[in-house]
């Protein structure tokens, strides 16, 4: 995964820390159930995508 714009140093003041992480690491780090649920859904959707990252819609 890579950034496509801006910089993580320009994150919202509401966050203490912003960094890129693989989904497994993020699942161990997240503390809110709704964030965990969203990440799990996103990971499932991404794993169903073709390897080239192209959307099949």
C-alpha positions in Angstrom: 0.0 0.0 0.0 1.3 3.5 -0.7 0.1 7.0 -0.4 -1.4 8.6 -3.5 -1.4 12.2 -2.2 -0.8 14.5 0.7 1.3 13.4 3.6 0.6 11.5 6.8 2.3 14.4 8.7 -0.7 16.5 7.7 -3.1 14.4 9.8 -6.0 15.8 11.8 -5.1 17.0 15.3 -7.8 14.6 16.6 -5.3 11.7 16.0 -2.3 11.0 18.3 -0.5 8.9 15.7 -0.9 8.2 12.0 1.0 5.6 10.1 0.6 2.9 7.4 0.0 -0.6 8.7 -1.0 -4.0 7.3 -4.6 -5.0 8.2 -3.4 -7.6 10.7 -1.3 -5.1 12.6 -4.2 -2.5 12.5 -6.7 -5.1 13.8 -4.4 -5.5 16.9 -4.1 -1.8 17.3 -7.7 -0.5 16.8 -9.7 0.0 20.0 -13.2 0.9 18.7 -15.4 -2.0 17.6 -16.8 0.0 14.7 -13.3 0.6 13.3 -12.5 -3.1 13.6 -15.7 -3.9 11.8 -15.0 -1.4 9.0 -11.4 -2.7 8.5 -12.6 -6.4 8.4 -15.2 -5.5 5.7 -12.6 -3.5 3.7 -10.0 -6.4 4.0 -12.7 -8.9 2.8 -13.6 -6.6 -0.2 -9.9 -6.1 -1.1 -9.1 -9.8 -1.0 -11.9 -10.4 -3.5 -10.4 -8.0 -6.0 -8.2 -9.1 -8.9 -4.5 -9.0 -8.1 -3.9 -5.9 -10.4 -6.2 -3.9 -8.1 -8.7 -3.3 -10.9 -12.4 -3.1 -9.9 -14.6 -5.7 -11.6 -17.9 -3.9 -11.4 
